Amino acid sequence: MTDSPASPASPSPLADPHLVFDPAPDTAPRDIVVLGSTGSIGTQAIDLVLRNPTRFRVTALSAAGGRVALLAEQAHRLRVRTVAVAREDVVPALREALAEQYGPGEALPEILAGPDAATEVAGRGDCHTVLNGITGSIGLAPTLAALRAGRTLALANKESLIVGGPLVKAIAKPGQIIPVDSEHAALFQALAAGTRADVRKLVVTASGGPFRGRTKADLADVTVEDALAHPTWAMGPVITINSATLVNKGLEVIEAHLLYDIPFDRIEVVVHPQSYVHSMVEYVDGSSILQATPPDMRGPIAIGLGWPERIPDAAPAFDWSKASSWEFFPLDNDAFPSVGLARHVGELAGTAPAVFNAANEECVDAFLKGALPFNGIMETVTRVVEEHGTPGSGTSLTVADVLEAETWARARARELTLTDKAAAEARA
């Protein structure tokens, strides 16, 4: 790892704590659109909004459509103008759920439905901030729509930046993206302590997940239940499995590179089981500036929604009168090869990150269904990445390129999974 400082010649057009992208000065509660409102990020964001009604007002919600009763309840409590669902088949159930929430004579919100509904709601209206809490690369189109519409983007959907990095960076204005991942919100705040030219390296922390300290051989027979038992964070199943394989950390390394224009060889991952320190920035004078809170996503969400202001009591603080121990360990790259593979695809650029992410999503789904062993996730993803090579690299990336690469990667991952499963059954 080199100690040379970052070049000041090309500052990142994305997240920069020294810049504030303000599409409209706040003279009233800040209008927010929440994408993925019934998921983990969305529900915590809504809790934050309801506790701060003079600061925030939600104007629209979007969700996949699997929890229509919760979506209807959110819409009523927040008095939103628009509700969007990806699944058109749930619209009758959503209308019924809304009718149960709203009283006689109350106007129901507008309903948008279909695979492009979240994109439509992200790109229209006069909101200040769009919180993208969608899981997976389907968040790319809403991310692009929000940026084109000139909104501040509170980005929890790391996949949209990872798979469409050049596309996002081409249209994002300075300060327009505020990261919501706990690690990148931490880096965002720590970077405010100095200039980009004085940064020696970024240090991204990882809890180590439920399998910290286990060897690759130890992981061969772990179950879905084992992998879903995260020691410090409560998240959805896909993100939880990604945390168990440390794919999530690999994605965060790519995201840090894209957000802050720091070379991959100066982005380090360190295991910190307590999840108190969310990430660190080491400066050229030897100082390390870290951001620390008890594990709670409401803090990063508050940064994403409220920056440059801080929201009082957004999340719990430490009780410094009580003793505690904070530990740090090096990453075991043999047991968890995902971070190294993520660096590789990040350096390849082009459609390689999209292939990595799409293949991983398919393999996680197969693991959750019992069709793939835990170690088989990264083994299969690695094979898909190797077969893909480097097509689509360079600066001419398009949305069509990303979608084509993802489609191929998903299909190839499914083929390999089925082939490996059949071979295993034959041996048994």
C-alpha positions, 0 to 999 in steps of 0.5 A, spaced: 500 500 500 502 506 497 503 512 502 502 517 496 497 522 497 491 523 493 492 528 487 488 534 488 487 535 480 481 531 480 476 532 485 470 527 486 464 530 483 460 526 488 460 526 495 464 531 498 462 534 506 465 540 504 460 542 499 452 542 499 448 541 493 442 545 495 436 545 489 432 549 493 433 553 500 429 550 506 424 555 508 419 549 510 420 542 512 424 539 507 420 535 502 423 527 501 421 522 497 422 515 500 424 509 495 424 502 498 419 505 504 417 498 507 424 495 507 429 496 513 432 503 511 425 506 509 422 504 515 427 507 519 427 513 515 420 514 516 421 513 524 426 519 523 421 523 519 415 522 524 420 524 530 422 530 526 415 533 523 418 540 523 424 538 519 422 533 514 415 532 510 415 525 506 411 527 499 411 520 496 413 513 497 415 507 493 416 499 495 416 493 491 409 491 493 410 485 498 407 489 504 401 493 502 398 493 509 405 497 511 405 501 505 398 504 506 399 505 513 405 509 512 402 513 506 396 515 511 401 517 517 405 521 512 399 524 508 403 523 502 401 525 495 403 519 491 404 511 492 408 507 487 409 499 487 413 495 482 408 490 482 402 491 478 398 485 481 398 488 488 394 494 486 387 492 488 390 490 495 393 496 496 387 500 494 383 496 499 388 497 504 389 505 503 381 505 504 381 502 510 386 507 513 383 513 510 377 516 513 370 517 509 371 523 505 379 523 505 382 523 498 387 517 497 394 518 494 395 517 487 398 510 485 403 509 480 404 501 479 409 497 474 417 496 474 418 503 472 414 506 478 420 508 483 423 511 477 417 516 475 416 518 482 424 519 483 424 524 477 418 528 478 415 533 483 418 538 487 422 534 493 428 536 495 431 529 497 430 522 494 432 517 499 434 511 495 433 505 500 431 500 494 436 493 495 439 491 488 441 494 482 434 495 480 435 502 484 440 504 478 434 507 474 431 511 480 438 514 482 439 516 475 432 519 475 433 523 481 440 526 479 437 528 472 431 532 476 436 535 480 434 532 487 439 531 492 440 524 493 441 520 499 444 514 497 443 507 501 442 503 494 450 502 493 449 497 487 446 503 483 453 506 483 457 500 483 454 497 477 453 504 473 459 508 476 460 512 470 453 513 468 452 516 475 458 520 475 457 523 469 451 527 471 452 528 479 453 535 481 458 536 486 455 535 493 449 532 490 450 525 493 450 524 500 452 516 502 447 513 507 451 506 508 454 507 515 461 506 512 460 511 507 457 516 512 462 515 516 468 517 511 463 522 509 464 526 516 471 524 517 473 527 510 471 534 513 477 534 517 482 535 512 483 536 504 482 530 499 490 532 497 491 530 505 488 523 505 493 517 505 488 512 505 481 510 507 479 504 512 473 501 511 471 497 517 467 490 517 464 487 523 466 480 520 459 477 520 457 471 524 463 467 521 469 471 524 475 467 525 472 461 521 476 458 516 474 456 509 473 449 511 469 451 517 464 455 512 463 449 508 457 446 511 454 453 515 446 453 514 442 459 512 440 460 519 447 461 521 448 466 515 442 470 517 444 471 524 448 477 524 451 479 531 450 487 530 446 489 525 438 487 523 438 487 516 434 484 510 436 477 508 440 479 502 444 484 505 445 480 511 448 474 507 452 479 503 455 481 510 456 474 512 460 473 505 463 480 506 461 481 499 457 487 502 464 490 504 467 488 497 461 492 494 463 498 499 470 498 497 468 499 490 463 505 492 468 508 496 473 508 490 467 511 486 465 516 491 471 519 493 476 518 487 481 514 492 485 508 488 483 501 490 490 500 493 489 506 498 482 503 501 483 498 506 478 493 510 479 492 517 475 487 521 472 491 527 467 486 531 463 491 535 461 495 529 462 502 533 467 505 529 464 505 522 470 507 518 476 511 518 480 516 514 488 516 515 491 523 513 498 524 511 501 527 517 499 520 521 492 522 524 486 517 523 479 521 524 474 516 525 466 516 526 463 512 531 456 511 534 453 504 537 450 500 531 444 504 529 442 506 521 438 512 523 444 516 524 447 515 517 440 516 515 439 523 518 446 525 515 443 523 508 436 527 509 439 533 513 446 534 511 449 540 512 445 540 519 445 534 524 438 532 527 438 532 535 438 525 538 437 521 531 440 515 534 443 513 541 450 515 543 455 512 547 455 512 555 462 514 556 461 512 563 461 505 562 467 501 560 468 498 553 473 494 549 474 496 541 478 490 537 481 491 530 483 485 526 486 484 519 481 481 514 482 473 512 482 474 505 482 466 504 476 465 508 473 471 505 475 472 498 470 477 496 473 483 497 479 481 493 475 479 487 471 486 488 477 490 488 479 486 481 472 487 478 472 495 480 479 495 477 476 492 471 471 497 471 466 497 465 461 492 466 465 487 470 462 490 477 455 489 474 457 482 472 459 481 479 453 484 483 448 480 479 451 474 479 452 474 487 444 476 487 443 470 483 447 466 488 445 469 494 438 467 492 440 460 490 443 459 497 437 462 501 433 456 497 438 451 499 440 450 492 448 452 493 452 451 499 455 457 502 462 457 499 459 456 493 456 463 493 463 466 491 466 460 487 460 461 482 461 468 482 468 468 481 467 463 475 462 468 472 467 474 473 472 470 469 468 468 464 466 475 463 472 478 462 473 485 460 468 487 455 464 493 456 470 497 459 472 504 458 468 510 458 463 508 453 458 505 458 451 505 457 445 503 461 443 498 455 451 495 456 449 494 464 442 491 463 445 486 458 451 484 462 447 483 468 442 479 464 448 474 462 451 474 469 444 472 472 443 466 467 450 464 467 450 464 475 443 460 474 446 455 469 452 454 473 448 453 480 444 448 477 450 444 474 453 444 480 447 441 484 446 436 479 453 434 480 453 434 487 446 429 487 449 425 482 455 424 487 451 423 493 
